[in-house]
Amino acid sequence: MKSGRKNLAAFAFLVASYVISGKAAIMLAVPPGYASAIFPPAGIAITAAFILGRKALPWVFLGSIILNLWIGHAHAGSMGAVELEAALLIAIASTAQAALGGWILRRKIGYPAAFDQARQISRFLLLSPVICLTSASLSIGGLEWIGMFDGHDVATNWFSWWAGDTLGLLVMLPIVMSVAGEPGSLWKKRIATVALPMLIALSLMVFTFVKANQWEQSRMLSDFREVSQQSADQIRMGLEEQGALLGLLHGFFEHDQSGSISRLEFQRFCQETTRKFPMIRAMEWVPRVSDPEREAFEKKQRKDFPGYEIRKRNQAGLLEREGNRAWYYPVTYIVPMTGNERALGVDLLSMPRREEAVDRAIRSEEIVATEPVQLVQGGEGLLIIQSVKLKGEARGLVLIVLKMQDFMDRILPASSRDLDILLLDARSRSALYQGSGNRHFDALY
C-alpha cells in the first residue's frame, strides 16, 4: 500500500515537474510559443523513462498534454480544435521520444548507471542529439500538417525544438539522476556537487535570457514606434499633397467666372500632374447639370465624343442611360483619357457610395474621400472630391481618382515593409487602405 502511494506520488511529481519546468521554459520560446531555447521537460521525460522504463510513459504523456493545452490556450486566447490537435500531436511525439530515448540509453549505457566512466559519458553526449531528433521531427511535421507553421517557419522552429530538447536532456539527466537515479548511494552524494550547481547555472541562464529578451523587446518596440511614426507622417504628407493638387484644380475652375474652360485647357492643366504622380488614375471635372439642361449638355459633349450621354451602372455592372432626375453629376473631362474612357458620362449620383461623398463635399465645402470603390473603368480607386461653387451656387466637382496601392508603395519608407497598415476614414470608420507587409511572420505589436 505504502509502495503504491509512493509510486503515485513519484508519478505526480513527474507530471508536475514536467508542466512547471515546461511553462517556465516557454519564456525562452520562439513564436508561436512551442519551441524553446532549452526545454527541461524533454530531459525529465527521457530520464524518467531511463529510470522507470515503460511505467513512466503514461505520465509523460499526461504532463505533455497538460502543458501544451496550457500553452495553446495562452497563445490563442481560447481552446479550439487546432489547439487540441497540436497538444495531442506534441504529447504523442514527446512520449515517443521518451520511450525511444529511455530504451536507447538503457541499451547503450545500461541501468543502473553511475556515469563515472568516460565511455558512458561520451555515449550519452553522442546519443542525446540523436534521440532528440524524434520530437522535433514528429512535432514540427504534425504542426505544419495542421497549419500551425507555414513553409518559412519550419526549418527555424525545427532547429530550435531539437536544440532545446537536446540541451534539456544534457542538463536535466544529471539533475534527475541525483534525485532518483541508481545507484542511489552514489547519486545522492552528487546532489551538492552536480545537481545544485547545474540548477543554479540553469536558473542564471534563464534569467539572463529573459532579461536580454526584455531588452530586445524594448528596443524592437522603440524601433516599431519610430517606423510607425515615420510611416504615418509620410501618409499624412502624401494625402496633403494630393489635397493640394486637388486645390489647384479647384482654384482653376473657381477663378473661371465665365465657365468656359475647354476640354483642351483642362487637359493641358492636368497632364503634367498626372505624369509626375503616376499613382493618380485620373483627374476629372464633373459639372452639375439640371434635368432641363440635360439634352443641350449631351448634345454639346457629342461634338467631341459621339454617342455621349449621361449614364449609370446597373445591377449587372453594365452601363446604360440614366433615367430622369432633378440633378446629374456626369463625368465630363478626364485626364488621362486612355484607360478611363468608360467613365465618361457616368453620373456620380447614380452610385450610392459616390452619391454620399458628393453630398458631403457639397455640404461641407471641404475635400472629402470615398472608401476604395470599384471603378467603372475597371480596378479599384479612392475618389478625392471637392465642390466648386460660383457666386455661392454649386457649379460642379473636381476630383482625383487615386490608386491607393501605388500611392502607398510610393510614399512609404523602405523601413515600413514589415508593417501591417490599416488606414481608416475617421468619420465612417471604413477602410481606405489595408495592406500587409511581410506576410511570413505574425505581428509583433
N, C-alpha and C positions, 0 to 999 in steps of 0.2 A: 504493500500500500504506500509506504513511505517512498519506495523506489519510483512508483508511478507518479506520485506528486512531484518528486524531484525532477523526473524527466519532463513532466508537463511544464514545470517552472523554467527548466532549461530551454524548452522549445518556445515558450512565451517570451523569454529573454532574447532568443534568436530573432523572433519576429519584431520585437520592439527595437532592438539594436539595428536591425535592417532598415526599418522605417525611419527611425530618428536620424541615423547617420546618413541615410539617403536624402532626407529632406534638407539636412544641413549642407550636403554636397551640391544640391541644386543651386545654391548660391553661387557656385562656380560654373554653372551650366551655360552653354551657348544656346541661342534660340533654336527650336521653340521650347527649350526647357527640359529635354530628356537626357542630353549628353553632357557630362560634367568633366572638368579637367582632372579630377581624381574622384573615384566612386568607391568608397569603402564597402558598401553592401556587396559588391562583386567579390571582394576578398573575404568578407564574412561568410557568404553563401558557399564559396568553394572550400573554404577551410572547414566549415560545418560538415559538408559532405565528405571531406577528407577524414575528419574525426569520427563522425557518426554513420557514414555510409548513406544508404537509401532512406533511412529513417528521417533524415534532415530535409529531404526534398519537398514534402508537402508543406512544411513550414517556410521554406524558402519561397515557394510559390505564393503562399498566403501573404508573406511580408512584401513581396514584389508587387502583387496586385493591389494591396492597400496603398503602398507608396505611389504607384503610378496612377491610381484613381485620384489620389490627393493632388498629384502634380497636374493631371489633366484638368481637374476641376478648377484649380488655381489659375491655369493658363487660359482656359476657355471661358471661365466665369459661369459655367454650367456643366452638366453632365449629360452629354448626348451619346448617340450611337458610336460616333467616331472615337470619342474619349474612352468608351468601354472597350471598343475593339483594340485601341492602342494599348490599354492597360493589360488586356488579356494576351496580346502578342508578346509584349515585353516580359510578362510573367513567365510565359512558356519558354521564351528564349533564355531568360535568366536561370530558370530551373534546369534547362538542358545544359547550360554552361556549367552550373554547379555539379550536376551529375557527371558530366564528362571530365571536368577538372578534378573532382574527388577521385574518380576511377583512375585517371592517368597518374596522379600523384601517388596513390596507393601502389600502383603497378610499378612505377619507375623509381620511387623513393622508398616506399614501404611505410607501414604504420604499426606500432608507434615509431616516431621519428624524432631523433634528438637534434638533427641538423647541426651536428658537430664535426662532420666530415666534409672536405672540400667537394667530394663527388656529389653528395646530397644537395649542397648549396648551389653548385653550378647547374645541376639538373633543374632545380627549382627556378633559378633565374632564366634558364633557356626555355623551359616549358611554359612559364607564365604568359609570355606574349602569344604563344601558340594557342593556349587554352582560351584566351580572351578574344580570339577571332570569332568564337561561336556566337556570343550575344550580340556583338557589334553587327555581324553579317545578318543574322536572323532578324534582329530588331529593326535595323535600318531598312532592310529589304521589305519587311512587313509594313513599316510606317510609310514607305514610299508607295507601296501597293494600295494602301487605304487613303492616300492623298495627303499625308502629313508633311511630306517634303516634295519639292519639285526637283528636277534634274540637276539644278545648280547647287542644291544643298547637300546632296547625298555624300559626295566624297569628303567634304569638310566634317560633316556630322559623323560619318563612319570612323574617320580617324580619331576624332575627339572621343567617341564612345570607346573605341578599342584602347586608346591610350589611358583614358580614365579608369577603365576596368583593370588594365594591366598594373597601373600604379596602385590601385586599390588592393589588388591581390598581394603585390610585393610588400606593401605597408602593413596590411591587416593580418596576414597569416602569422607573422611572429607575435603580434599582439594577442590574437585569439588563442594561439597555442600556449602562450604564457598563462592564460587563464584556465583553459580547458584541455590542453593537449597532454599527450602521454609520450614519454614517461613523466608523470606528474611531479615527481620529486625534483627532476631536473628543470622542468619548465617553470615551476613556481619560483625557483631561485633567479630566474631571468626577468621577473616582473620589474624589479628595480633597475636592472641593467639593460634590458631590451625594451619591454613594453612601455614603461613610463617615458623614457627618452623619445621613443618613436611617437607616442601620443602627443608629447609636448611639441615635437618637431612638426607633426601634422597640424596641430592647432595653430602654431605660428604661421605655417604655410597658408592655411585657410584665412587667417586674419589678414596676412599680407595681401593675399589675392583679393579679398573683399575690399580692403581699403584702396588698393590700386584700381579695382573696378569702379569704386565710387568716384575716385579722382578722374578716371577716364570718362565716366558717365557725365560728370560735371563739365569736363572740357567739351565733350560732344554736344551737350545741351547748350553751352555757350556758343559753339560754332553754329548749331542749328538756329539759334535765335538771331545770330548775325546774318546768316544766309537768308533766313525768312524775312528779316527786315529789309535787306538789300532787294530781295525779290518783290516785296510789297511796294517799295519805293519805285522800282523800275516799272511795275504795272501801273502805279498811280501816274507817274510821269508820262508813260506811253498813252494812257487814256486821256490825260490832259492835252497831250499833243494832238490826238485825234479830235478832241473837242475844239482846240484852237483852229485846226484845219476846217472843221465844220463852221466855226465862227467866221472865218474868212469868206467862205461860200455864202453864209448868211448875210454878211455885210455887202457882198456883191449884189445880191438881189434887193436888199432893203434900201440901198442907195440908188437903185434904178427906179426913179419916180414915174417914168413913162411905162414901165412894164414891157419893154421892147427887147429884152435880151434874147438874142437869137440862139439857135442850136449850135451854130459855129462858134459864137462868142463863149458859150458855156463850155464847149469842147476845149477851146484854147485856154480857158481859165483853169480847167481841171486836169488836163493831160499831163502836165509836168508833175503835179502832185501824185497822181496815180503811178507815174513812172518811178518816183522817188520812194514811194511807200507801197511795195508790192503786196502787203497784207490787206490793202483796200481792194475789195472785189469790185466796187462800183461807187461812183458819186452821182447823185440823182437830183433832179428838180421835179417836184410833184405839185402842180398848181391846184388851186381849189376851183372846181367847176360846178356851177349850179345846173340843175336839170334843164332849164330853158336855154342855157348856153351850150349844152352838150352837142347838139347837131353841128353848130357852127365850129365848135372846138375840134371835133373829129374831122370835119371837112378840111380845116386848116392843116392838121397834122398829116393828112393823107397826101399833101403836096410833097412831103419828104419821105413818108412811108405809106405807100399804097396799101389799103386794107386796114389801116389803123382804126381801132375802136376801143372804147373803154370796156375792159373785160374783168372777169372774175375767175377764180379757180373753183370748179365744182367739187362735189364729194368724191368723185372718181379721180380727182387730181388733174382733170383736163380744163383747158381754158375755153371759156365761152363768153358771149356778150353779156355784159352786166345789165340787169333789169333796171327799171326806172326807180330813182330815189332822189331825195332833195339835193344832196350834195355828193360829189365824187372827188377823190384824190388820186387821179391816174398818173402813173409814172410816164413822164414825157421826155425829159432829157436824161441820157445815160452816158457816162464816160467810165471805162471804155465800152463801146457798143459790142465789140466782138466778145462772144460768150454770154452776153446779157440780153440778147435780142428778145427772148421770150418774156422778159419782164416788162417790155414796152406796152403801155396802155393798161396795165393791171391796176385796178382800184384798190388802194390800201385799206379802204373801209370795208372791203368785201371779205377780209380775213380777220377773225376775232382778235388775235394777239396783236396784229398790226393796228387794228382799229383802236384798241385800248391804248397803245402807245401814242398814236396820233392824237387822241383825245387828251392825254396827259400833256403832250407837247403844246397843244393849243391853249389849254387852261393855265399851265404853269409858266409859259413863255421861257422855259429853260430847256437845256439839252436833256433828252431822255433816251433810254436804250431799251430795246426789246430783249427778252431772253433769246438765245440762239433759235432761229426758225429755219424751217426747210424753205429754201428759195425756189421761186417759180422757175428760175433759170437753171436749177439744179444745185445740189450741195447744201451746206448749212452756213448761215451767216448771222452776225449780230447787226441789227439796224440801229444806228445812232441818228436821232431825229431832232430837228429844231424848226419851230414855226416861224414863218416870215409874215410880217404884217406891214400894211401900208395905210397910214393915217388911222391906225387903230383897228383896221379891218383885216381879218385873216386873208392872206393872199395865196399861201401855199406852204410847202415844206421843202427844206433841203435835207438830204440825208446821205450818210456814208454807210455802205454795206461792208462790214469788217469780217475778214476771215480770221476767227479767233485763234485757231491753231497756229496759223502763220504769224499772227500778231504776237502770241506768247513765245513762240520759238525765237522770234527776232529780238524781243526786248529782254528776255530773262537771262541773267548771268549764267555762265557755264557751271558755277558752283551750285545752282539750283536743280541740277539734273536728277538728283535723288529725292527731290521733294514731291509729295503729292499735294497738288494745289487745287483748291476749290474757291472759285470767285463767285460771290453771291450778290444779287441785287438786294440792297438794303431795304427797299420798300416791299417787294413781293417775296423775298427770300428764295427766289428761283435761281437756278444755277446759270451764270453767264459763261462759265468755263469750268470744266472738270477734267484735269489731266493728271496722269500718274507719271512719276519719274522712273527710277529703276525698279521694274516690277519683280525683280528676282528676290527682293528682300521685304520682310514685313516692316511696317512703320515702327520707328524707334520712339517717336514723340508725337 
